[in-house]
Amino acid sequence: MAKIPYNWEFVCTYQMIDDDTEMANFLYQIQVTTAFCMKNNLLNMMRDTNPETNMFDSCRVQEVFDYLVDIMQLHKNTKFVDILRKHPMIQNIKEDESYEHTDADTTLKQFVKNCLLWLISFHSFHAFHRCIIDIASHNDVQRITDENLKLLELSFKDE
C-alpha cells in the first residue's frame, strides 16, 4: 500500500488548552494544516493577520479523503462507519438518497467521503487524527483501536 498523503507523525495538543481559546484555535489551525501537508497554507496563515483568511486547501483535504476511502478502504471498517453515523450533523444524511443507481459498496464509499469533513472540526479533529495514526502506523484500516473510536464518538458531544 502506498504511503498515506497525510502527516500522522505528531500528536494533537490543541484540545488540551482550556484557558486560552484563541491559542487553542490557532494551534488547531496549525495542526490541521500540518496533518494535511498544507505547508504553504500554514506559512500564509502565520503571515496574515486577517482572521477571515481561509486556512484550508479544500482540494488537498479532498485528496486525503479520497485516499482514505479509495486506497485505504476506510468505508470497510464497520466500527468506524458505525461511529461516523452517530455524528449529529450526519444523522440526517441518507446514504442512498443521491446514489440510487450504484452498488452498496460505492454508495457507502461516497457516504463516508461526504461525511469525513465533519471530522476535521475543532471538537473532533484530535480524535480523528488518532484514528488515522492507528491506520497509518499499522498500514491497516481495520486497526483503529476501540479506545480511539470511543474518543471520536465522545468528541461528537461537543459539536
N, C-alpha and C positions, 0 to 999 in steps of 0.2 A: 504494500500500500504506500502511496506517495506521502511525503511529509505534509502535514496539515498546514495550510497557509494562515496560521494563527499563532500568535506568541503566547504559549501556555506556560512559559518558564518563569512565572512570578506568581506571588500570592497577592490577591487584592486586600488592601488595607483601608480603603476609603470608608467602609461601613463601620470601622472601629472608632471613628472620630464622632463623639457625641456632642461636644461642647462648642463646635465651630462649624455651622452648616455650610458657610461659604468655602472653607478649606476642604470639607468633606466633598462638596460638589466639584471643586477644582481637581482634587485628587481622583475622583471618579472619572472625570473627563480625560485626565492624563492616562489612567489605567485602561479605559476603553480604547482610546486611540493607540495605546501601546499594544494591547491584545490583538487588535485588528490590523496591526502593522501599518498604521497611518502616520508615519513619521512626519511627512510634510504638513499634515493637518495639525499635529502636535506643535510643531515649530511655529506655524502661523497663529495658532491659538495663544501661545505664550507671548507672541509679539503684539497681538491685537488686544486693545483694551475695551473693545465693544462687546458687552455681554451677550448681544444678539447673534454674534458670529456662530455659524453652524460648524461644529467640530467634526461631524460625521461625513465620511465619504460613502454615500449610500450604495454606490456601485461596489466598493470594496467590501462593505458589510454583506451585500447580497452574494458576492463571490464566495465569502466564507460560509454563508448559509447553504449555498448550492453545494459546496464541497462536503459539508457535514451531512447533507441528505443524499446527494447523488453518489459520492465516493465512499464516505464512511457509513452510509446507510442508517443514519440516526433514527429514521422513522421505523426501523425494525426493532428498536429497543422498546418493548411494550411497556416496561415500567416508566421510562422517560415520557412516552406518549401519554400514558395514563395521568402522570403528574401534570403535563402540559395542558391537558383537557380541564384541569381544575383551576387554571388561572382565571380570575374574574372577568378579564377582558376577552377571553377565548371561549368561555362557556356558551356564549350566544352565537358563535360561528358554527354553521352547519358544514360538516366535512364534505357532504356530497352535493351541496346546493349548486355550485357552479361548475362541477366536473361530471356532468351526467353521462357523457359518452366515454368514460375512461374506466380502466380496471381498478380494483380495490387498492393495489399497491401504488399506482400512480396517484390516485385520489389521496391516500394517506401521505405520500411524499409531498404533494402540493400543500396539503393542510399543515404539515409540520413546517415547511418553508415559510408559509404565510404567518405562522404563529411565533417563530423564533424572535422576531423583532421585539415582542413583548418581554423577552427575557434579558434584554440589554438595558432595561430601565435601571434607575438608581437603586431601587429596592431589590432587584433580582440579579443584577449582573454578577455580583461576587459569587453567588451560588451557582449560576450558570457556568461561570468561569471554572469553578471547582469540578463541575461535571466534565467540561472539556479537558481539564488536566487529567482526569481519570481515563478518558478515551485516548488521549494522545500518549500518555505515559505507558499504556498497555497496548496501544495500536489496535484497540478492540472496542467497538461501540457498545458492546454488551457489558463492559467492565465498569460502568458507573456504580459507585458504591451506594448502598441503601442510605447511608448517612448523608451523602451529598444530595441524593434525590429528596430526602426529607427536608434538608436545608432549603432546597429550591422551593418545595411546596410551602414551607413556612414563610418564605420571602413574599409570597403572594398575599399574605395577610396585611402587609404594609402598603399594598398598591391602592 
